[in-house]
Amino acid sequence: MSALGHYLEEEGLATVAISLIRPQTENTKPPRALWVPFELGRPFGPPSAAAFQKRVVLAALRMLERGNGPVAIEDFADDDPRATQDPAWRPPLTPMTVAAGPADALAARLEAEVGQLRGAHERWEAQHRRTTVGLSGLPIGDCARYVADWLRGKTPPSPREGFSAPLILRFAVDDVKAYYLEAAAAGAAKPSSRQLGDWFWNESATGAAIHVLREVLQGSDDDRLKLIVANFMVPATRVRSAG
């Protein structure tokens, strides 16, 4: 986007970028950029915080009023107000007692956990009247079963015409993750994204199952499958080192 800003400016259009990675912005040198200290995927700050997001947008637009340059990078002054952990939040499931286990056992626990979260996820949908679950086009129980079958060593065919099995696996994993995080955020408490991520990846059987599945499938002979599981199944900051 920084490079695109230069092309647009050459055509007479003033631009300002929102930067989430300051060193990258310093290297690409856009005409104007506002660096924000938020996590990737949240360039305007926390969700459902319209007043805060408006401040970010206005701070970026005000850079268009100044003529300093040709490269101007400014820092947004405030941190994400939702980055602080909420001590009132409680996980919707009892943390698992072990970090991993046999693949078959984890597959069974994955399917069981998804069922246990149904009430919490229904509360989330009632609160927010939306959900990000649905990328795979499968009911959440079928998503869990599809992921679990891969973990059990099967290679289930794609249940959707026009979509490969590895792609549906990626979508099913994304739906399961979204289902967990939405269910965990239901209620009055406001957990930070780190709280949610720590719970999912470190304390749920499903988080452990996805880690194991990623490791197992990277030994596949299918290059497309290996590419998908290596890059899209577990966030880079959550990948566990071998051993």
C-alpha positions as CSV (number, residue, x, y, z in Angstrom):
1,M,0.0,0.0,0.0
2,S,2.9,2.4,0.6
3,A,4.1,1.9,-3.0
4,L,0.6,2.4,-4.2
5,G,0.5,5.7,-2.3
6,H,3.3,7.0,-4.4
7,Y,1.6,6.1,-7.7
8,L,-1.6,7.8,-6.6
9,E,0.2,10.9,-5.5
10,E,1.8,11.2,-8.9
11,E,-1.7,11.3,-10.3
12,G,-2.6,14.2,-8.0
13,L,-4.4,12.2,-5.2
14,A,-3.3,12.8,-1.7
15,T,-2.8,9.6,0.4
16,V,-2.3,8.6,4.0
17,A,-1.6,5.0,5.1
18,I,-2.3,3.3,8.4
19,S,0.8,1.5,9.5
20,L,0.9,-1.5,11.8
21,I,4.6,-2.4,11.4
22,R,6.7,0.7,11.7
23,P,10.0,-0.6,10.4
24,Q,8.3,-1.8,7.2
25,T,6.8,1.6,6.8
26,E,10.1,3.3,7.3
27,N,11.6,1.1,4.6
28,T,8.9,1.6,2.0
29,K,8.5,5.4,2.8
30,P,4.9,6.2,1.9
31,P,4.1,9.9,1.3
32,R,2.2,10.0,4.7
33,A,1.6,7.3,7.2
34,L,0.1,7.1,10.7
35,W,1.7,4.3,12.8
36,V,-0.7,2.7,15.2
37,P,0.4,0.4,18.1
38,F,-2.3,-2.2,17.6
39,E,-2.2,-5.8,16.7
40,L,-2.3,-7.0,13.1
41,G,-5.7,-7.1,11.7
42,R,-6.9,-4.1,13.8
43,P,-5.7,-1.0,12.1
44,F,-8.3,1.2,13.7
45,G,-8.2,-0.4,17.2
46,P,-10.6,-2.7,19.0
47,P,-13.8,-3.9,17.5
48,S,-17.1,-2.3,18.6
49,A,-15.3,0.9,19.8
50,A,-16.6,3.4,17.3
51,A,-15.5,6.5,19.2
52,F,-11.9,5.3,19.5
53,Q,-11.8,4.2,15.8
54,K,-13.1,7.6,14.8
55,R,-10.2,9.2,16.6
56,V,-7.8,7.0,14.6
57,V,-9.4,7.9,11.3
58,L,-9.4,11.6,12.1
59,A,-5.7,11.5,13.1
60,A,-4.9,10.0,9.8
61,L,-7.0,12.4,7.8
62,R,-5.4,15.4,9.6
63,M,-2.1,14.4,8.1
64,L,-3.5,15.4,4.7
65,E,-3.7,19.0,5.9
66,R,0.1,19.2,6.5
67,G,2.7,19.8,3.8
68,N,5.7,18.3,5.5
69,G,7.3,15.6,3.6
70,P,8.0,14.1,1.0
71,V,7.8,11.3,3.6
72,A,5.9,11.8,6.8
73,I,5.4,9.2,9.5
74,E,3.6,10.0,12.7
75,D,2.7,7.9,15.7
76,F,-0.8,7.6,17.1
77,A,-0.6,8.6,20.8
78,D,-2.8,6.0,22.5
79,D,-2.6,2.2,22.9
80,D,-5.5,-0.1,22.2
81,P,-7.8,0.3,25.3
82,R,-8.8,-3.4,25.0
83,A,-5.2,-4.6,25.2
84,T,-5.4,-4.7,29.0
85,Q,-6.7,-8.0,30.3
86,D,-10.1,-8.1,32.0
87,P,-9.8,-9.8,35.4
88,A,-13.5,-10.4,35.4
89,W,-13.4,-12.7,32.4
90,R,-13.6,-16.4,32.8
91,P,-13.1,-19.1,30.1
92,P,-16.2,-20.8,28.9
93,L,-14.6,-24.3,29.4
94,T,-12.5,-25.9,32.1
95,P,-8.9,-25.7,30.9
96,M,-7.5,-29.1,29.8
97,T,-5.2,-30.8,32.2
98,V,-2.6,-31.6,29.6
99,A,-1.2,-29.6,26.7
100,A,-1.5,-32.4,24.2
101,G,-2.2,-36.1,23.9
102,P,-2.8,-38.9,21.4
103,A,-4.3,-37.6,18.2
104,D,-7.4,-39.8,18.5
105,A,-8.0,-38.5,22.0
106,L,-7.6,-34.9,20.9
107,A,-9.9,-35.4,18.0
108,A,-12.6,-36.7,20.3
109,R,-12.1,-33.8,22.7
110,L,-12.2,-31.3,19.9
111,E,-15.7,-32.6,18.8
112,A,-16.9,-32.7,22.4
113,E,-15.7,-29.1,23.2
114,V,-17.4,-27.7,20.2
115,G,-20.7,-29.1,21.5
116,Q,-20.0,-27.7,25.0
117,L,-19.7,-24.2,23.6
118,R,-23.1,-24.1,21.9
119,G,-24.8,-22.2,24.6
120,A,-22.0,-19.6,24.9
121,H,-21.9,-19.1,21.1
122,E,-25.7,-18.6,21.0
123,R,-25.3,-15.9,23.7
124,W,-22.7,-14.2,21.5
125,E,-25.0,-14.2,18.5
126,A,-27.9,-12.9,20.6
127,Q,-25.6,-10.0,21.8
128,H,-24.0,-9.1,18.5
129,R,-26.6,-10.3,15.9
130,R,-23.8,-11.6,13.7
131,T,-21.0,-14.2,13.5
132,T,-17.9,-14.6,11.4
133,V,-18.4,-18.4,11.4
134,G,-19.4,-19.8,8.0
135,L,-16.4,-19.6,5.7
136,S,-16.5,-23.4,5.1
137,G,-20.2,-23.4,4.4
138,L,-20.6,-26.3,6.9
139,P,-22.5,-26.5,10.2
140,I,-20.0,-26.1,13.1
141,G,-20.5,-29.7,14.2
142,D,-19.5,-30.8,10.7
143,C,-16.5,-28.5,10.8
144,A,-15.3,-30.1,14.0
145,R,-15.8,-33.6,12.6
146,Y,-14.0,-32.8,9.4
147,V,-11.0,-31.4,11.3
148,A,-11.1,-34.4,13.7
149,D,-11.1,-36.9,10.8
150,W,-7.9,-35.3,9.4
151,L,-6.4,-35.6,12.9
152,R,-7.4,-39.3,13.1
153,G,-5.2,-39.9,10.0
154,K,-8.0,-40.0,7.4
155,T,-8.0,-37.9,4.3
156,P,-11.7,-37.0,4.0
157,P,-12.9,-35.7,0.6
158,S,-14.1,-32.2,0.2
159,P,-17.8,-31.9,1.1
160,R,-18.2,-28.9,-1.3
161,E,-18.0,-29.0,-5.1
162,G,-15.3,-26.7,-6.5
163,F,-13.3,-26.6,-3.3
164,S,-10.3,-28.9,-2.6
165,A,-10.1,-30.9,0.6
166,P,-7.0,-28.9,1.8
167,L,-8.9,-25.7,1.2
168,I,-12.0,-26.9,3.1
169,L,-9.7,-28.0,5.9
170,R,-8.3,-24.5,6.2
171,F,-11.8,-23.0,6.1
172,A,-13.1,-25.5,8.7
173,V,-10.2,-24.7,11.1
174,D,-10.9,-21.0,10.6
175,D,-14.6,-21.6,11.5
176,V,-13.7,-23.6,14.6
177,K,-11.3,-20.9,15.8
178,A,-13.9,-18.1,15.2
179,Y,-16.6,-20.2,17.0
180,Y,-14.3,-20.6,20.0
181,L,-13.3,-16.9,20.2
182,E,-16.8,-15.6,19.8
183,A,-18.2,-18.0,22.4
184,A,-15.4,-17.1,24.8
185,A,-16.2,-13.4,24.4
186,A,-19.9,-13.7,25.2
187,G,-21.2,-11.9,28.2
188,A,-20.4,-8.7,30.0
189,A,-16.7,-9.1,30.4
190,K,-14.3,-7.7,27.8
191,P,-11.4,-10.1,27.5
192,S,-8.4,-8.8,25.5
193,S,-7.4,-10.6,22.3
194,R,-4.3,-12.0,24.2
195,Q,-6.5,-13.4,26.9
196,L,-8.6,-15.2,24.3
197,G,-5.6,-16.4,22.3
198,D,-3.8,-17.7,25.4
199,W,-6.9,-19.6,26.4
200,F,-7.6,-21.1,23.0
201,W,-4.0,-22.1,22.1
202,N,-2.7,-23.0,25.5
203,E,-5.7,-24.3,27.4
204,S,-8.3,-25.8,25.1
205,A,-8.1,-29.3,23.6
206,T,-8.9,-27.9,20.2
207,G,-6.0,-25.5,20.3
208,A,-3.7,-28.5,21.1
209,A,-5.4,-30.5,18.4
210,I,-4.7,-27.9,15.7
211,H,-1.1,-27.7,16.7
212,V,-0.7,-31.4,16.4
213,L,-2.6,-31.5,13.1
214,R,-0.3,-28.8,11.7
215,E,2.8,-30.8,12.7
216,V,1.5,-34.1,11.3
217,L,0.3,-32.7,7.9
218,Q,3.6,-30.9,7.3
219,G,4.9,-34.4,6.6
220,S,2.4,-34.9,3.8
221,D,3.5,-35.5,0.2
222,D,0.9,-33.0,-0.9
223,D,2.7,-29.7,-1.4
224,R,-0.5,-27.7,-1.5
225,L,-1.6,-29.2,1.8
226,K,1.7,-28.6,3.4
227,L,1.6,-24.9,2.2
228,I,-1.8,-24.4,3.7
229,V,-1.2,-26.0,7.1
230,A,2.2,-24.3,7.5
231,N,0.9,-20.8,6.7
232,F,-2.7,-20.6,7.6
233,M,-3.6,-23.0,10.4
234,V,-1.7,-21.5,13.4
235,P,-0.7,-17.8,13.7
236,A,3.1,-17.3,13.5
237,T,3.2,-16.0,17.0
238,R,1.6,-19.2,18.3
239,V,3.7,-21.7,16.4
240,R,5.5,-24.0,18.8
241,S,9.1,-24.9,18.2
242,A,9.8,-28.5,17.3
243,G,10.3,-30.6,20.4
